[in-house]
Structures are given as C-alpha cells and as structure tokens.
C-alpha cells in the first residue's frame, strides 16, 4: 500500500509563474512527482491546483474542505503568490482555513516567501509573504520558504522529497530566512563562472560584453542560491550565463533594494 | 430563471468566475468577472525605465515573454531606437517569443482544454505496454486520480481506445512544452521570467552552439505539432461538431500584428510580419489605427473619469460602483466589441491572403469539411490555435537559420529626460499593448492593455457585452449541474486573468469579497 501525502496548492496574488516553473521540472520531471511514487512507497496526491486540476467551482472547493476535515496535520500546503492579509482570504482557498491544519506550509516564489514584486514600493495593496501573514493571523505552523522569481523546480521537488524521506527540516537545515540551505547556502558570486573576470577586474560595460556583470548591476554578490551550478530549464542556462545581471530574486530585497536592476550596488553597501 | 455560478474556473491563467442567467435551458445573460489585484502600473511609477521589462513580464508567468516584448518595444520607441535594432536582436526576440507561443499553445490544448473532452478514467482499463500509460494506470490504482477528478460528468465522447491515445499525448505534451521552454532558455537565460530581452536588442547573441541547441529541440517540437497537436485538434472538431457553431461570439476581430520579418518592429502597417495587423468587421479587413482604442468603464469598478485611450486613461478604483461587476475594463475600437487571439489573427491573415497562411489552413479546413468562416466558434478557436503553432514552428526554423554569429545584437542608447513610447504586439492569447511615459528620466506613467481585457471585458457604455459574454449568451446548457458548454466556451479563449487586472485600490480599502460559496 502506497502512502499518500495530500497537497493543496493555493494561488494568491501571483502570476502563476511558479506553477509554470513546476511544470518545467525535469529532474525529477513533473510527471514523476505527480504520477509516480517519487519516493518508493510514497506518492504525492495534488488535490487542488487551479491551473492543472480538472474540477472547478463548488466540487473543486469541496475537495479542499474535505482534505482539511479528514487529513488534519497530514497534508502539505503550498502557497504561491503574495498575500493580502485583509482580503486575501483568497480565491477559493482561504489561507487561515487551510493553513491551521496543515502538516507544514511551503511558500514558493519570492511573492509567497517575502511579498515579491507586488509588495514593491509603494506596495499599493499591502501585500506580504506567508510568514508575515501567519504572524498577523496568529498561525503557528512549520514554514519553509522556497523563493525565486520563479522558484527553481528542483528547489521545490528537493524540498518535497526531503520531507518524504526525512520528515520536516530541522533547525540546522534552514537559513535565517527559512530557506533550505541545500539550495540557498552559497553566494552566487562565489560560484559564478564569471568570478575570474571579477577577480581580474575585467567588467562588461554594456549588455553582450564579456566580463563580470557587476558594473551592470549584478546582484550576485548579495544573493545566495545555487543557480551557477544547477542552472535553469533542465540545466540549459541561467541569467548571468546569458549576459543578464543577477537580480537577486531569491532575496527579500528583490523588489526594491535590488532595483534598479541595471545599477551597481557598492560592495560595501551590504 | 436559474443562475449558474462557476467560480473559480480552473485551467486558465489566474482567477475568473462566471455567472449565467439560464432560462428554458438557454443562457440569457452572462457576466464574466475576475478578482486579482497587484498594481504593477503603480509599482513601476518612479522607477528606472530599464526595469520595466523585468517588472512587466511578471504580470504573467504563463506569457511573460510577450510582456517583456511589449515593454522593450515601448522602451525602444521611447528611446528613439526602434529602427536601429540589429537584425540579430530582432530575430532573437522573435525566437524567444515564438518558443513561448509553442509552449503556450501546447499547454493550452492538452493540459488546460482537453480535460473537458477526454475521459481520463479510461486509463483504468489499459492493458498495453506503454510505460506512460502504465504509470498513469498505477497512479489511478493508488487513489482518486487527483487532480484529474472531480470533474464535470456526462459528455466524454471519444472511445476508450482514442481516449488512451489522447492521454498518452497529454503526458507527451508535458515533455514537449518543457522542451519549448528549454529552447527558449538557450537565448533567454531562464523561463518563466526570461533574462534576455532588453531595450536595444538582447543580451546574448547567436553562436553556432546556441543555434544547434535551439534547432534540435525545435525540430522535435515541430514534429509533435504537425503529427500530434494538429491532428488531435481536427479529431476533436470531428467528435464535437456542434462546437463549430457554439460560442461564436461578437464576430469582429482585431490584431496588432507581430513577429517582424525585417526592419522596424514599431511600423504597424508593415507587411513584413508573420502576423499582419488589422481589424475585421462586416466581412472586410481594415487597417488598424491604435488611436481608435478606448477603454470604457461603465460596468467596471472604476471612476468613469478615467475612461479614454490607454495612453492617457486613468485607473481610479471605485468599489461598489452602481452597475459594475468586474475589475476588467472594456477596451473598445471605435466603440465596438472586438475579439482577439489566434482565431482573429487567422481570419485577418487569411482574408488578406497573407504569406503562406492559406496553404497551411486549407488542408485543415478540408479535413474538417468546413469553410474559413466556420472557424468562428469554440472549436474554431482550438483549431486556429493548433494550426498557428505549426505556422510559428516553421517560421522559427527559418529565423534561427538566418542568425549571423559575430554580428551585432544590441544597440546602445541613452535614457531620455522626457519621452513616450508604445509597444504593440500579438501574444499567444491575442493583442497586447504597453504604453510608457518617461519624465525626469524615470517612469511617470505605465499602462497595459492585455488580450483577456479585450476578450473578458464586461458590458460597455452601450450595454454591449464583452466577447466571452457574447459567446456564452444564447448557448443551450443541457445539464446545469455539469455546464460543459459554458466552461468549454470560456476556455476556448485561453483567458489570462493575471494579465488583465493589474490595478489596485489605495491601501487599506476593502476591494472585494472573494466568493467562497
């Protein structure tokens, strides 16, 4: 008998980009995660996901209510998008209703983790990340942040597989922003293939130039993620390799302190 | 009179609800509404103009490419460099956006729309040797087939045998659409939210390695589109023939045109485009004049004083406004309702005798035994989208082979103190426009009109319903508990709600009560 882990994926104020990124999962592929036993003897049961589920309207919402009733403490809540604590009782899946009885919550993308671009200056709606919203709503629940704009699919599948194999992450597994150290433990700047150019003082002056992109605004020195080694889209490429400065999309500073993206931040500023 | 409320509608981008008034089994009135507020236009104010593509593409994670492109086109024009983009830059932009057209069209047909027609439970009876289908069968044996059930019941017409083939294609299409994004990342760095397009061109030029990396993936996707997607769309049309009549809509079509084949992308009248621009009404195509676009607010939750052309209209939320029922505005062309999307592009291009459109479209029409104007329907939108994927795939092959390694792909520029720019292009879902105003070297004003704002718009000041609403009105709903007809019509437009509602109200004001019931 295969053990089943129900998953509710709730979309709040986001762009669906993290869902699309999840569909881009290649190692394991999205099919392995959703259909196969991704860990022997255990499988994911994605019960609610607005973009992929067949159901709609009332029958689909009933699946969520039923899961909350019957699987108390046994289902994983994945939150995508920025939270509007006042009105964001959201779109079929009210955050407080589904969060209180979950085993844990995983906040995917910069929006759910930290508020993301919708919380950018002047944050007209008052958006915030899941952790802050939990604080306001008085919800105490294990939370794992998997930021990025979008999150890398491996970061989410690795987090899920980790829970299935070892249980919830311990205190030493997450950094102070609640991100799994396995994926967010190293500075981009230290692993970047253009690091030798930085050390040699060879800088790109305009897009398309060879050399380190720091002078063009690269946020690699202030950003911790394994993009240079893992790369994106089935390990095909990543921002800096493509000549585009890192925007620091896994950090809480993404929306404001990292903008303008094409302006250098002095190294001593941080 | 019976009300049918379907909220949320799944398998679209973003959040959408519809409410139907049904009398004697026929939809008498339809209201289409969407509640998601983020406020990118407000957040962009005061920022460095070069940040616009990065923010704007995050309006939508399903079609970030088109928002990046609309934004760089608006900035190119504001910076005065529209006619100086090097060929390599123009072509790589086309390759980036075209890859996402393929990704989006494949995703829409198999993963968003097909579940309304294909019986997934057929897999339980599978007895063959296909690994994907056996994995699906094992999956079905473990539990309730989430997220493929619950679903509407009662109108799955394909035989078990054909259903299994289509389910196999559903799984294959997961790999194909992923590969389209890998292909995009060759020049885009990553996706969603690419890192390649910038005002002036792109950040990475072509070399032999990137051309080869792009090409082999494209060949595979091309083959899937020609041998699987298009035949499946035709099979769907033959199996559900009445949907060639259901959901016809407003009967007027608009296209901004796009995918420049040469020269300046800003020249709307240029014939050198894969998709021509134009409007189709009363059986004739007329040239497009963007100054005739106005956004109306009669039934939208905004102050009426903000109505007008996108280059000067304002967005002043007014919750609780009398007679309003949507956060979408109502874009109109000369005060009339227009549909946008692959069907619009196809009807306009075909009528203009554009390029090689007829030689691609005619075989599909004859396979279905229909005329071009029969495509004006729910099924026609699916068929047009599938055929268009074939057209785009062929064009991409020509374009990637025309790249010139070693030649420029970016032109330098200055950010002007004061300027305005407009970027119009076609998105997978239809016509998209970005308008920017720069003052003091910063963004003073930013406005977006997206495809679903056209298609999903509410009634206008004359009381004319939007295109999706018009397509719903008059439809016979056979079973109010399983309103297949309504959701099939809505999905044929491939709605994208995150793109359509980016406006917000002042902080702290109650905007909307999400309907949970």
Interface residues (C-beta under 8 A of the other chain):
Chain A: X2 X4 X6 X11 X13 X14 X15 X16 X17 X18 X19 X20 X21 X23 X24 X25 X26 X29 X30 X31 X35 X36 X43 X45 X46 X47 X48 X49 X50 X51 X52 X53 X54 X55 X56 X57 X59 X60 X61 X62 X63 X82 X84 X86 X87 X89 X90 X91 X92 X94 X117 X118 X120 X121 X122 X123 X124 X125 X126 X127 X149 X150 X206 X207 X208 X232 X233 X234 X236 X237 X238 X239 X241 X242 X243 X244 X247 X249 X255 X259 X260 X261 X262 X263
Chain B: X5 X6 X7 X8 X9 X10 X11 X12 X13 X14 X15 X35 X36 X37 X38 X39 X40 X42 X43 X46 X47 X48 X50 X51 X54 X55 X58 X59 X60 X61 X62 X64 X107 X111 X112 X115 X120 X132 X135 X136 X138 X139 X142 X143 X144 X146 X147 X148 X149 X150 X151 X152 X171 X174 X175 X177 X178 X181 X182 X184 X185 X186 X187 X188 X189 X190 X191 X192 X193 X195 X196 X198 X200 X201 X202 X203 X204 X205 X213 X409 X410 X412 X487 X498 X504 X505 X506 X507 X508 X510 X511 X512 X513 X514 X516
